[in-house]
Amino acid sequence: MTVGCPNTAVGSQTKGIAFSFAAGVYWSLLGAVVSRGLTLVATVLAARTLGAEGFGELGMIQNTQGLFGVLAGAGLGLAATKFVAEHRSVDPMHASRCILLTMLMSLVAGLFGAIIMCVYASELATYVMQAPHLVVELQVSTGLILFGAINGVQSGALAGLGDFRSIARLTILRGVFLFPALVIGVSSAGVMGGVIGLVLTEVVAVCTNQLVLAKAFPKRWKEAFSGPDVFADVAAMLRFSGLAVAASLATTLAFWVVNVLLVNEQNGYVALGVFNAADRWRQLLLFLPATFSQLLLSMLSNMHGKKEADGFRKLFRVSLWVNIAVVAVPTGLLMLVAPQAMNLFGTEYREGAMTLIILSGSTLAVVLNNILGQVLISKGAMLWRFAMDILLSGVLALVAWLLVPIWKEQGLAFAYLIAYGVTAVALIPLAVWYSRDVKEVEP
């Protein structure tokens, strides 16, 4: 009888993990670079066309629909990735059932969120946003809630299946459509045109995603929903998604509240426009970690499902250092050229250089928050993930309440820096603890 060498087996496992991660990174990176690049250029052109005030109004509309979008199933995308990835290797039919269930949930939740925002659009625009002229724009943006919810689950399911090549192609297609839709929209109809362009982009994304995802659906629905585990799956996903939605709602509400604090200051929409311009650069710094996020959650959840403890820990360590490395140098470079970077949006944005520098300082903390949080999510430790998001939201709102009246957009940037820093420090011991074994944690 031939006995394999343990070191050889471990080496093969490590190489397999590295190859899978590298392949996923390649496709994720390709899609993100093209899509984010087109989105950034389109955003710069939109900002120059609308001016700081109009760009601030468009940003506030996006933030408001994002708040209702959380209610429309923000946690379902995470649930689709985790449960599909966890079961795809050991029980493919189980994974298919998870796809169908989350798709159905997203449709119902998306309709609910869109209807609620449409009904209260007038009150939100008049009394909260101090912009009664944006009522119709808010109502049109409800399409972002419905189609965004469906799109999130579709992308999450594809990530769970490990089909990052298709995700890359779909992401590129979305960016290619967004560019003319947003630029032509704001050029022809201002803020309303921008909203319509964003909605149309989501519609196209949902249709193309569905064409690809349909291939993964089971041929017979009855087969997917047969067996005694159906109701257990529904309960597990509802429990997981409920906590994920609660966590997302807490953070999204905090982001929305601090924006409201800013727009209610003198020249508040101008200040928010400057902040949003700076935040576009911060998002560009974070595009690589954001790109790796779905990949990491999918691989960690898959290893958790297969009980590969060593692979889980190795992937966690590698991804942590890779994400830190790809953010540190670009962040430093952007800080050095902050005035020139802000000037690309227009001369009225140039004074936001310090805002950009402060926001850029928060990127490392954001990366840590994301990577460490993925460990908790892959293990199903959603109560702790929820607790960390509550901490983030509370610190953000408190610091913004103290600093925004004094320093406006710079005060809001400081609030982001402090809130993410505090949360990252709190997450470190939790992530280390849960990465030690592969036991399932009840949400």
Number of C-alpha atoms within 10 A of each C-alpha: 3 4 5 8 9 9 9 10 11 13 12 12 15 16 12 13 18 16 12 15 18 12 14 24 20 16 20 25 20 17 25 24 19 18 23 18 18 20 21 17 15 20 20 19 21 25 26 18 18 19 19 24 18 21 28 26 22 28 20 22 22 19 19 26 22 23 24 25 29 27 22 27 34 30 27 31 27 30 30 31 31 33 31 31 31 28 22 20 15 13 11 18 18 23 28 23 24 27 29 18 18 28 22 13 18 26 17 16 23 27 17 18 23 24 18 13 22 18 11 13 22 19 14 19 20 14 10 15 20 15 15 15 11 20 19 14 20 25 20 16 26 27 25 26 31 27 26 27 31 33 25 20 30 28 27 29 32 25 29 31 28 22 17 23 19 19 22 23 18 21 22 21 18 24 24 17 20 25 24 15 21 27 22 18 20 25 15 12 12 19 25 19 20 24 28 20 21 21 24 18 24 22 19 17 24 22 13 14 23 14 10 16 17 11 9 15 16 17 10 8 12 10 13 20 18 12 10 8 11 16 11 10 16 15 12 17 23 18 16 24 23 20 21 27 23 20 26 23 25 22 24 20 20 22 21 20 20 21 27 20 20 26 25 15 16 11 12 19 27 23 23 28 28 29 27 22 28 28 17 17 20 21 17 19 21 21 19 21 25 20 20 23 20 25 24 23 27 29 28 29 28 27 23 23 23 15 16 15 16 17 20 22 19 15 18 21 13 12 17 17 12 13 21 17 12 15 20 15 11 15 22 13 10 18 18 13 13 21 19 14 20 25 16 17 23 17 13 16 25 18 14 23 23 18 24 29 22 21 25 28 21 21 24 22 20 20 22 23 23 18 27 22 24 24 25 23 24 31 23 22 21 23 18 18 23 23 16 21 24 20 18 24 26 16 21 26 23 14 20 31 18 13 17 21 16 12 15 22 29 24 21 29 28 21 26 27 22 18 23 25 21 17 22 22 13 14 20 15 11 17 17 14 11 19 22 12 15 21 14 14 14 12 19
